[in-house]
Amino acid sequence: MPQESAASTHRRSRLWVLIIIILIPPIVLPLWVPLYNKTDPTQWGFPFFFWFQFALILFSAVLTAGAYGLSRVADRRERRGRGDAQ
């Protein structure tokens, strides 16, 4: 395996690791119930449980969109490295 190919493979694997790290909070935070199983503080009359869930939806959507964008970049780099046509 040539040195340039090994370096590009390492760069690609780092990008996929970054994508996985970005996707961990949207998976773990909803499963961590003691974090949001409370009523205080309230926001606009909504208990913490409800407004945290809505904020978590937005937070998860932003992180998932970012991970998707990075996966497109990673896929494009992998195709270019293999010499595949798009």
Backbone as CSV, one residue per row, in Angstrom:
resi,resn,N_x,N_y,N_z,CA_x,CA_y,CA_z,C_x,C_y,C_z
1,MET,0.849,-1.177,0.000,0.000,0.000,0.000,0.891,1.235,0.000
2,PRO,0.753,2.100,-0.974,1.580,3.304,-1.031,1.309,4.227,0.161
3,GLN,2.335,5.046,0.466,2.240,5.943,1.615,1.098,6.942,1.454
4,GLU,0.894,7.483,0.262,-0.165,8.463,0.037,-1.539,7.840,0.263
5,SER,-1.720,6.622,-0.155,-2.992,5.938,0.043,-3.266,5.681,1.517
6,ALA,-2.252,5.321,2.267,-2.423,5.083,3.702,-2.799,6.367,4.416
7,ALA,-2.189,7.493,4.017,-2.506,8.782,4.639,-3.938,9.199,4.318
8,SER,-4.372,8.984,3.082,-5.743,9.364,2.729,-6.755,8.455,3.428
9,THR,-6.406,7.190,3.617,-7.288,6.281,4.359,-7.400,6.718,5.811
10,HIS,-6.289,7.143,6.392,-6.306,7.624,7.776,-7.167,8.884,7.890
11,ARG,-7.056,9.797,6.919,-7.865,11.014,6.927,-9.346,10.674,6.819
12,ARG,-9.673,9.722,5.968,-11.074,9.325,5.805,-11.610,8.693,7.073
13,SER,-10.807,7.851,7.702,-11.291,7.209,8.914,-11.480,8.230,10.028
14,ARG,-10.641,9.268,10.080,-10.822,10.322,11.078,-12.131,11.064,10.843
15,LEU,-12.500,11.265,9.595,-13.757,11.946,9.295,-14.951,11.106,9.739
16,TRP,-14.878,9.798,9.533,-15.983,8.932,9.983,-16.048,8.863,11.499
17,VAL,-14.908,8.914,12.178,-14.908,8.950,13.643,-15.561,10.242,14.126
18,LEU,-15.264,11.360,13.468,-15.898,12.630,13.809,-17.410,12.552,13.628
19,ILE,-17.870,11.919,12.572,-19.309,11.759,12.328,-19.946,10.953,13.460
20,ILE,-19.297,9.901,13.880,-19.826,9.082,14.977,-19.890,9.892,16.269
21,ILE,-18.847,10.677,16.536,-18.840,11.502,17.747,-19.961,12.531,17.705
22,ILE,-20.220,13.093,16.540,-21.310,14.066,16.397,-22.663,13.405,16.641
23,LEU,-22.817,12.149,16.275,-24.104,11.467,16.424,-24.328,10.868,17.812
24,ILE,-23.328,10.835,18.655,-23.502,10.260,19.994,-24.474,11.073,20.860
25,PRO,-24.348,12.409,20.967,-25.291,13.145,21.830,-26.771,12.979,21.466
26,PRO,-27.163,13.016,20.177,-28.589,12.806,19.883,-29.101,11.422,20.268
27,ILE,-28.209,10.467,20.421,-28.627,9.125,20.820,-28.628,8.980,22.340
28,VAL,-27.581,9.488,22.985,-27.411,9.275,24.422,-28.305,10.185,25.261
29,LEU,-28.419,11.463,24.903,-29.192,12.404,25.728,-30.645,11.992,25.940
30,PRO,-31.388,11.546,24.924,-32.765,11.114,25.201,-32.843,9.870,26.088
31,LEU,-31.807,9.055,26.093,-31.798,7.848,26.914,-31.416,8.128,28.362
32,TRP,-30.841,9.289,28.620,-30.393,9.669,29.945,-31.519,10.412,30.662
33,VAL,-32.528,9.688,31.101,-33.762,10.238,31.661,-33.547,11.090,32.907
34,PRO,-32.684,10.729,33.855,-32.508,11.588,35.037,-32.060,13.014,34.699
35,LEU,-31.488,13.204,33.524,-31.069,14.533,33.096,-32.249,15.487,32.968
36,TYR,-33.369,15.004,32.462,-34.503,15.896,32.185,-35.791,15.497,32.913
37,ASN,-35.717,14.595,33.853,-36.896,14.155,34.593,-37.158,15.086,35.780
38,LYS,-37.516,16.336,35.467,-37.806,17.328,36.499,-38.726,18.405,35.927
39,THR,-39.304,19.195,36.792,-40.231,20.236,36.335,-39.608,21.619,36.344
40,ASP,-38.618,21.861,37.212,-37.987,23.183,37.275,-36.670,23.143,36.550
41,PRO,-36.284,24.184,35.883,-36.902,25.490,35.718,-37.960,25.473,34.618
42,THR,-38.947,26.298,34.754,-39.978,26.412,33.726,-39.602,27.508,32.743
43,GLN,-40.050,27.355,31.534,-39.795,28.331,30.471,-41.120,28.622,29.786
44,TRP,-41.604,29.854,29.835,-42.886,30.257,29.251,-44.030,29.379,29.754
45,GLY,-43.972,28.972,31.000,-45.016,28.163,31.605,-44.890,26.667,31.353
46,PHE,-43.905,26.255,30.571,-43.691,24.836,30.293,-42.684,24.268,31.287
47,PRO,-42.968,23.099,31.867,-41.983,22.455,32.746,-40.725,22.090,31.956
48,PHE,-39.630,21.938,32.667,-38.335,21.631,32.055,-38.424,20.419,31.128
49,PHE,-39.137,19.392,31.559,-39.236,18.163,30.772,-39.682,18.458,29.339
50,PHE,-40.719,19.292,29.193,-41.278,19.549,27.861,-40.377,20.433,27.017
51,TRP,-39.919,21.558,27.571,-39.121,22.422,26.714,-37.744,21.835,26.423
52,PHE,-37.234,20.999,27.321,-35.974,20.327,27.033,-36.143,19.342,25.872
53,GLN,-37.263,18.657,25.838,-37.521,17.719,24.737,-37.583,18.449,23.400
54,PHE,-38.263,19.596,23.364,-38.323,20.376,22.126,-36.937,20.887,21.728
55,ALA,-36.169,21.360,22.703,-34.810,21.819,22.409,-33.937,20.660,21.927
56,LEU,-34.150,19.496,22.496,-33.382,18.322,22.092,-33.691,17.914,20.649
57,ILE,-34.932,18.086,20.250,-35.296,17.798,18.857,-34.528,18.702,17.911
58,LEU,-34.498,19.997,18.208,-33.775,20.943,17.351,-32.272,20.663,17.366
59,PHE,-31.737,20.420,18.560,-30.312,20.110,18.704,-29.944,18.855,17.908
60,SER,-30.770,17.831,18.009,-30.511,16.575,17.295,-30.600,16.763,15.788
61,ALA,-31.557,17.568,15.345,-31.702,17.815,13.913,-30.474,18.536,13.351
62,VAL,-29.968,19.512,14.090,-28.781,20.248,13.635,-27.564,19.323,13.583
63,LEU,-27.361,18.529,14.628,-26.219,17.616,14.635,-26.335,16.538,13.558
64,THR,-27.532,16.034,13.346,-27.724,15.010,12.320,-27.491,15.583,10.922
65,ALA,-27.957,16.814,10.687,-27.717,17.455,9.387,-26.222,17.674,9.175
66,GLY,-25.523,18.088,10.217,-24.069,18.255,10.099,-23.357,16.947,9.814
67,ALA,-23.771,15.890,10.489,-23.175,14.575,10.257,-23.468,14.092,8.838
68,TYR,-24.669,14.381,8.356,-25.010,13.992,6.983,-24.115,14.719,5.984
69,GLY,-23.933,16.019,6.200,-23.057,16.778,5.310,-21.640,16.243,5.317
70,LEU,-21.127,15.923,6.498,-19.786,15.351,6.581,-19.715,13.972,5.925
71,SER,-20.776,13.196,6.023,-20.768,11.869,5.389,-20.739,11.994,3.872
72,ARG,-21.386,13.027,3.355,-21.329,13.257,1.894,-19.896,13.590,1.465
73,VAL,-19.230,14.435,2.265,-17.838,14.787,1.970,-16.962,13.540,2.053
74,ALA,-17.144,12.729,3.088,-16.344,11.514,3.252,-16.579,10.548,2.099
75,ASP,-17.830,10.410,1.699,-18.145,9.509,0.594,-17.519,10.003,-0.705
76,ARG,-17.569,11.309,-0.933,-16.970,11.891,-2.139,-15.465,11.640,-2.152
77,ARG,-14.816,11.810,-0.998,-13.365,11.559,-0.916,-13.043,10.091,-1.164
78,GLU,-13.868,9.203,-0.634,-13.620,7.775,-0.849,-13.770,7.402,-2.315
79,ARG,-14.783,7.954,-2.954,-14.969,7.670,-4.394,-13.804,8.207,-5.211
80,ARG,-13.355,9.414,-4.866,-12.247,10.010,-5.596,-10.981,9.190,-5.360
81,GLY,-10.787,8.680,-4.141,-9.620,7.858,-3.841,-9.615,6.538,-4.586
82,ARG,-10.804,5.977,-4.799,-10.905,4.709,-5.545,-10.920,4.925,-7.047
83,GLY,-11.188,6.174,-7.473,-11.257,6.462,-8.888,-12.615,6.172,-9.493
84,ASP,-13.653,6.033,-8.651,-15.003,5.802,-9.142,-15.593,7.077,-9.702
85,ALA,-16.449,6.929,-10.683,-17.185,8.073,-11.217,-18.398,8.332,-10.354
86,GLN,-18.828,9.567,-10.288,-20.008,9.876,-9.486,-21.204,9.618,-10.270
